[in-house]
Amino acid sequence: MTTRIDARFEALRAEGRAALVTFVMAGDPDLETSFEIMKSLPKAGADVIELGMPFTDPMADGPSIQAAGLRALHAGTTVAKTLELVKRFRAEDDATPIVLMGYYNPIYVRGPEKFLEEAKAAGVDGLIVVDLPAEEDQELCLPARAAGLEFIRLATPTTDDARLPKVLENTSGFVYYVSLTGITGAALVDYAGVSEAVARLKRHTPLPIAVGFGVKTAENAAAIAKYADGVVVGSALVDALARSLDDEKRASDKTVAAVAALVADLARGVRGARVADGPAKTDAPFSLKATFGAIARLWS
């Protein structure tokens, strides 16, 4: 079965460019604004949407995404309301892949079987559950695959060649390469090492490689998109949203536009990264063809 994720990466491979994978937190700063932001992302140039499921103890997240999760929880966002956001989005957009990203506890509380059934019915395409190691694949990964959902796994600079086969064994959709050690948004990417890291992962898997953590600008995105199949941006988008809020941390008339504007800028960087015989450009037209590539985002 070909999923939306498979179809999107296949189309972009034919187009000769990497994917822009954008992370936003469901319900941040409120459910209605969150829905409007989701709708704006594909129009601004996002190829895949990662939608965060807010959780009270997000151990892999830096301050920006922690704050986004708290805003979402204060706004009343739950797993059920997150899935309702996806369902509303699907009523208007049946093509853009949606990956839910979060932690296992809320899924466990809801019941894995019930959650998977609801997620598939809502139009979710894949899951990233950062605190479930490969040794626990029977908990959620294998049931998710059986339900028709991709299960995307993270690899890091410390995931060595001995560990990679186990990490990749049941991974599907794409591999999310975390380009630095630490929490999301904490540092900048070692761009010089991205090419080598992507090449190493490619020796172990035919799946697309998306690189994330520390991507903040169109130039950052372009530097990664030269080598990766995808670029993941999260914290920078969450920060843009946060700067647009009023003194009470509520959405303003600038909130949706602030996120969309940054996505559009990042998309120009990604789409201009592989222009033949020339440096990465941030003002390249949408349809420019490229020369070579591979990876991009985690959580940011």
Secondary structure, 3 states (H helix, E strand, C coil): CCCHHHHHHHHHHHHCCCEEEEEEECCCCCHHHHHHHHHHHHHHCCCEEEEECCCCCCCCCCHHHHHHHHHHHHCCCCHHHHHHHHHHHHCCCCCCCEEEEECHHHHHHHCHHHHHHHHHHHCCCEEEECCCCHHHCCCCHHHHHHCCCEECEEECCCCCCCCHHHHHCCCCCCEEEECCCCCCCCCCCCHHHHHHHHHHHHCCCCCCEEEECCCCCHHHHHHHHCCCCEEEECHHHHHHHHHHCCCCCCCCCCHHHHHHHHHHHHHHHHHCCCECCCCCCCCCCCCCCECCCCCCCCCC
